[in-house]
Amino acid sequence: MMTTTTPSKSLAEEAAQVMRAITLIKLGARMQVLESEIPTISRERLIRLYREVKGASPPKGMLPFSEDWYLTWAPNIHTSMFANVYAFLEANSKGLDRVDLLTRAYSLYAEHFDMIGEPLQMDLTRAWTFIRFKDAGILRLAGCTRCRGKFVAHAQEPSHSMVCGICQPPSRAGKTKAAAKAALERDAALQAKAA
């Protein structure tokens, strides 16, 4: 009887990688994120797994590539919340790798904004891209001189007298058609209650 020895992965390791991929898919990861963060699973297998979890083929197209999105007012607030959670977990959680940090920080970010009824500005792919920009030295967390909180800024910006978008929102912040409609609905509900 002839036996061949082929290098094989442990079933437990393979199952752990599949579970990580499923977690990323459920949180909205795109194929490029999956391929980059879980290189031990083939592209074909990731696509099959994506179809099984989401019930549809993975979306196609380019990933976000500009750091400027993270610096506009509303996305900056959301990215800053995610970045602070990520930094806290990174500093206080031993044994978590980048994928675990990403999924936990993103889940906490999404849970917070869901709890207060605020729509999410940032999906998991943008969160992953932010981490890559931070690791590459393009973006960083800077301290606000008013509230002492930390917010996302360009890494090369001078640190003195920086103010976050919450302490100093732009003049048109929150003045969208959706915000105006919500204000009208709120006023109508208050008038109906008073009557």
N, C-alpha and C positions, 0 to 999 in steps of 0.2 A: 504494500500500500504506500502510495507516494503522497506526501503532504507538501503543500507549498506554503511558504511563510510570506504573507503580504503585510506590509505595515497597515494597521488599522487603528482607527480612533476608538477610544473607549465609548461604549454605548451611552454611558452616563454623561460624558463630555459632549457627545453629539446631541443628546436630548436637551442638555442645558443650553446649547447654542440655538437649537430650534425654538426653545421657550423664549429666549432673548429676542429672536427674530419675530416671534408672534407678538411679544410685548411692543416692540417697535412698530410693527404693522398696525396694531390696534390703536396706537397713539398717532398714527398718520404718517409714518416714515415713507419716503419715496425709495425707489429701487437703488438709487445711487448711495443713499445713506446705509441701506442694508448691506450692499456689496462692500462698502468701505469698512463698516464696523463689524461685520460677521463674514470675514473672508473664507472661513472654513466650510461654508455651505455654497454650493455652486449656484450660478445665476439661474439656471433652469429650475433648480429645486426651490430657490427663493420665489421665483415667479409662481410656481405651483402652490407654494405655501401662501403667498399673497392672495391668489385666487380663492383658496380654501377659506382663508380668514375673512376677507372682505367681500367675497362673492362677485368680484369683478377683476379685470386685468389691472395691473398697476398703471398709473398715469404716466404719460410720456412727456418729454420736454426738458428744458434746461432748469437747473437749480438756480435759486437766487445767487447773484454774484456780486452785488454792490453793497458796500458797507453803509452807504448813504441812507438806505431804508431804515436802519437801526437808529438813526439820529433825528428822524422826523418826530414830531411831538408825541402823538399817541403810541406809535410803535416803540418809541424810546422808553416810555413809561412801562410798557409791557415787557420789553427786553430787559430793562433794569430790574424789574421784579424777578424775572427768571434768573438773571445773572447773579443777583444777590442770594437767591435760594441755592443756586449751583455752587457759589463760592462758600456758603455756609456748610453745605453738605461735604464739599471737597475738604474743608478744613477740619470738620468734626466727625467724619465717617471713615473709619479705617477699613481697608480691604475692598472698597468699592472702586471699580475701574470706570473708565470714561462712559461706557454704555449704561452702567448702573446709575452713575451720577446723572446722566442725561435723562433717563427715563424717570427717575425719582424726582428730579428738579422740575421737569416738565409737568409731571402729574400734579405736583404741589401747586405750581403756577396755574394750571388749568382749573384745579379744584378751587383755588382762591377766587378767580374771576367768575367761575360758574356760581359760586356761593353768593356773590354780590350782584349777580345778574348782568354782568358786563360781558359783551361778546369778546372772544379771544382775538387779538390782533396778530398773534404769532403762532404758526403751526410748528410741529416738531422739526421739520426740515429747516426752517429759519432758526430755530433754537440750536440745532446742530451746526449750522453755518456760522452762527454767532460764536460758538465755542471755537470753531476753526479760526475765525478772525481774531479772537482773543489770544489763542495759542500762537498765532503768527505775529502778534504784536501790532495788529492793525487797530483793534478796539481795546478798550480797557474800562474798568470801573473808576470813576473819578468822584471825589467828594464835593458835595454841595456846600457852599460857604454859608447858606442860610439855615437849612434844616439838618445839616451834617449827614444826610443820607448819601448813598452812593448811586450814581447813575452812569449809563453807558456814554462814552465819549471817544473821540479819536485818540489814539495813543500818543500822537505828536502834539496835541493841543497843550498849551501851558496850563498848569494846574491852579494858578492863583485866580481868585475871584470868579470861579465857575459856579453857576446857579442851574439847578435842575429844572426840567419842564413843569414840574408840579408847583414849585415856588414861583416861577416866572413863566407862565404859559404864553404862547404867542397870542397876539390880539384877536385872531380869528378862531382860536381854539374852541371847539365845542359848538360852533355856529354852522353846522351842516344842516341840510334839509331834514335828516333823520332826527337830529337834536331838536330842531324847531317843532317837528311833528310830535315828538315825545312830550315836549313842554306843553303843547296845545292839548294833548290827551290828558296830561296831568292836571291842567287847569280845568278842563271840562269835568273830570272826575271830582275835583274839589268843589266845583259849583254844584254838581249833582248831589253831593253829600250835604252841602249846606242847605239845599232846597228842601 
